[in-house]
Amino acid sequence: MAGMQGSSTFAYWITAAVGALTTFAYLWTISFFPSGMTPGEVLYFLFIALAFAIV
């Protein structure tokens, strides 16, 4: 059972990473480069991007 938990955690991180890379690749493709953002806005944007990556 412990081995399966490790596998699911690894699969979760791989899936999240692929989703995040897909999101950032899309933003790069449409040339969306936010400028003049505060650090709080950048963190908010990253959390939203990760939420879409998880879904």
C-alpha positions in Angstrom: 0.0 0.0 0.0 2.9 2.4 0.8 4.3 1.8 -2.7 1.0 2.7 -4.3 0.9 5.9 -2.3 4.3 6.9 -3.6 3.3 6.2 -7.2 0.1 8.3 -6.9 2.0 11.2 -5.4 4.6 11.0 -8.3 1.8 10.8 -10.9 0.1 13.8 -9.3 3.3 15.9 -9.5 3.9 14.8 -13.1 0.3 15.7 -14.1 0.6 19.1 -12.4 3.9 19.8 -14.1 2.5 18.8 -17.5 -0.5 21.1 -16.9 1.6 24.0 -15.8 3.9 23.6 -18.8 1.0 23.4 -21.2 -0.5 26.6 -19.6 2.8 28.5 -20.0 3.3 27.2 -23.5 -0.1 28.5 -24.4 0.6 31.9 -22.9 3.9 31.9 -24.8 2.1 31.0 -28.0 -0.4 33.9 -27.8 2.5 36.2 -26.6 0.9 37.1 -23.3 3.7 38.5 -21.2 2.3 40.4 -18.2 4.4 43.5 -17.4 4.1 45.9 -14.5 2.6 43.3 -12.1 3.2 43.4 -8.4 4.6 40.3 -6.7 1.2 39.6 -5.2 -0.4 39.6 -8.6 2.3 37.3 -10.0 1.6 34.8 -7.1 -2.1 35.0 -7.8 -1.6 34.3 -11.4 0.7 31.3 -10.6 -1.9 29.9 -8.3 -4.6 30.2 -10.9 -2.3 28.6 -13.5 -1.6 25.7 -11.1 -5.3 25.3 -10.3 -6.0 24.8 -14.1 -3.0 22.5 -14.2 -4.5 20.3 -11.5 -8.0 20.3 -13.1 
